[in-house]
Amino acid sequence: MGQDVHFITVAAPDLDAARRFYDALGWRATLDVPAEIVFYRSAPGQLLGFFQAEKFARDQGARAEHLSVSGLTLSQNLSSRAEVIALVDRMVAAGGTVRKAPQQGEFGGVFHAHVADPNGLVWEVAHNPAWSVGPDGSVALG
């Protein structure tokens, strides 16, 4: 197996809320099938999809009430503390819920916040001055 992740797909109990949230943040759908699934480009060569929860469950042979996003964060590293605060404000205005307000992190010198999207997917919005993201999306750690 190659060391690549091309699709991250999340069960969305409220697909329309997911669509409104990401659209409000300026994301543009790569594929949008109403009442079923919406995909957004999340990184070069990678898509983040939101699949209507009952259909997601049927696809996996599971029960929809057993689906939840847990023990996972998606993260975005920004250039400054001010950008972290501004993005958290935009996420809240778009329907997100702050789980951890912007603050100095306990680990690794990061300034960060955690915000859940309307379906419970948690984003860590961070500024770690030791890490950088290149124009091509490549990440340098330290």
C-alpha positions as CSV (number, residue, x, y, z in Angstrom):
1,M,0.0,0.0,0.0
2,G,1.3,3.4,-0.9
3,Q,1.7,6.1,1.8
4,D,-1.1,8.3,0.4
5,V,-4.6,9.4,1.5
6,H,-6.7,10.5,-1.4
7,F,-10.1,10.7,0.3
8,I,-11.3,11.4,3.8
9,T,-15.0,10.7,4.1
10,V,-17.1,11.7,7.1
11,A,-20.6,10.6,8.0
12,A,-22.7,13.8,8.1
13,P,-26.0,13.6,10.0
14,D,-26.8,17.1,8.5
15,L,-25.3,17.3,5.0
16,D,-26.8,20.7,4.3
17,A,-25.2,22.1,7.5
18,A,-21.8,20.8,6.4
19,R,-22.3,22.3,2.9
20,R,-23.3,25.7,4.4
21,F,-20.3,25.7,6.8
22,Y,-17.6,24.9,4.3
23,D,-19.2,27.1,1.6
24,A,-19.2,30.0,4.1
25,L,-15.5,29.5,4.7
26,G,-14.8,29.9,1.0
27,W,-14.4,26.2,0.1
28,R,-15.8,25.2,-3.3
29,A,-17.2,21.8,-3.9
30,T,-15.4,19.5,-6.3
31,L,-18.4,17.2,-6.5
32,D,-21.8,17.8,-5.0
33,V,-24.6,15.2,-5.2
34,P,-27.6,16.7,-3.3
35,A,-28.9,14.6,-0.4
36,E,-26.0,12.2,-0.8
37,I,-22.4,13.5,-0.7
38,V,-20.2,16.6,-1.2
39,F,-16.5,16.6,-1.8
40,Y,-14.0,19.5,-1.2
41,R,-10.3,19.6,-2.2
42,S,-8.6,19.6,1.2
43,A,-5.0,19.4,0.0
44,P,-3.2,18.8,-3.2
45,G,-4.3,15.3,-4.4
46,Q,-6.8,14.9,-1.5
47,L,-10.5,15.3,-1.1
48,L,-12.6,15.7,2.1
49,G,-16.1,14.3,1.7
50,F,-19.3,14.5,3.7
51,F,-21.6,11.6,3.0
52,Q,-25.2,11.7,4.3
53,A,-25.0,9.6,7.5
54,E,-27.7,7.0,6.7
55,K,-26.2,6.4,3.2
56,F,-22.7,6.2,4.7
57,A,-23.9,3.6,7.2
58,R,-25.6,1.5,4.5
59,D,-22.4,1.7,2.4
60,Q,-20.4,0.3,5.4
61,G,-23.0,-2.1,6.6
62,A,-23.4,-0.3,9.9
63,R,-26.2,1.4,11.7
64,A,-26.4,5.2,11.4
65,E,-27.0,5.8,15.1
66,H,-23.5,4.2,15.8
67,L,-21.7,6.7,13.6
68,S,-19.7,9.5,15.2
69,V,-16.5,11.3,14.6
70,S,-14.3,10.7,17.6
71,G,-10.6,10.8,18.5
72,L,-9.7,12.7,15.3
73,T,-8.8,16.2,14.4
74,L,-8.1,17.8,11.0
75,S,-5.5,20.6,11.4
76,Q,-4.5,23.7,9.5
77,N,-1.2,25.5,10.4
78,L,-1.5,29.3,9.8
79,S,1.2,32.0,9.7
80,S,0.3,33.9,12.9
81,R,-1.7,33.9,16.1
82,A,-3.9,36.7,14.6
83,E,-4.8,34.4,11.7
84,V,-5.8,31.7,14.1
85,I,-8.1,34.0,16.0
86,A,-9.6,35.4,12.7
87,L,-10.3,31.9,11.3
88,V,-11.9,30.7,14.5
89,D,-14.2,33.8,14.4
90,R,-15.1,32.9,10.7
91,M,-15.7,29.3,11.6
92,V,-18.1,30.3,14.5
93,A,-19.9,32.7,12.2
94,A,-20.3,29.8,9.7
95,G,-21.9,27.6,12.3
96,G,-18.9,26.0,14.1
97,T,-18.7,25.4,17.8
98,V,-15.5,26.3,19.7
99,R,-14.3,23.4,21.8
100,K,-11.1,25.1,22.9
101,A,-10.7,28.9,22.5
102,P,-7.5,30.2,20.9
103,Q,-4.6,29.9,23.4
104,Q,-1.1,28.8,23.9
105,G,-0.9,25.0,23.6
106,E,0.4,22.7,26.2
107,F,2.6,20.8,23.7
108,G,5.2,21.8,21.2
109,G,5.1,25.6,21.3
110,V,1.8,25.8,19.3
111,F,-0.9,28.5,19.6
112,H,-4.1,26.9,18.7
113,A,-7.9,26.4,19.0
114,H,-10.3,23.5,18.3
115,V,-13.5,24.1,16.5
116,A,-16.2,21.5,15.6
117,D,-18.0,21.8,12.3
118,P,-21.8,21.3,12.4
119,N,-21.5,17.5,12.2
120,G,-18.9,17.3,15.0
121,L,-15.7,17.0,12.9
122,V,-13.1,18.9,15.0
123,W,-10.5,21.2,13.3
124,E,-7.4,22.3,15.1
125,V,-6.5,25.8,13.8
126,A,-2.9,26.4,14.8
127,H,0.2,28.6,14.5
128,N,3.4,26.7,15.2
129,P,6.3,28.9,14.3
130,A,8.6,25.9,14.0
131,W,6.5,24.3,11.3
132,S,5.7,25.7,7.8
133,V,3.6,24.9,4.8
134,G,5.1,25.6,1.4
135,P,3.3,27.1,-1.5
136,D,2.8,23.6,-2.9
137,G,1.2,22.4,0.3
138,S,4.2,20.5,1.6
139,V,4.7,20.6,5.3
140,A,8.1,21.1,7.0
141,L,8.2,20.0,10.7
142,G,11.0,22.0,12.5
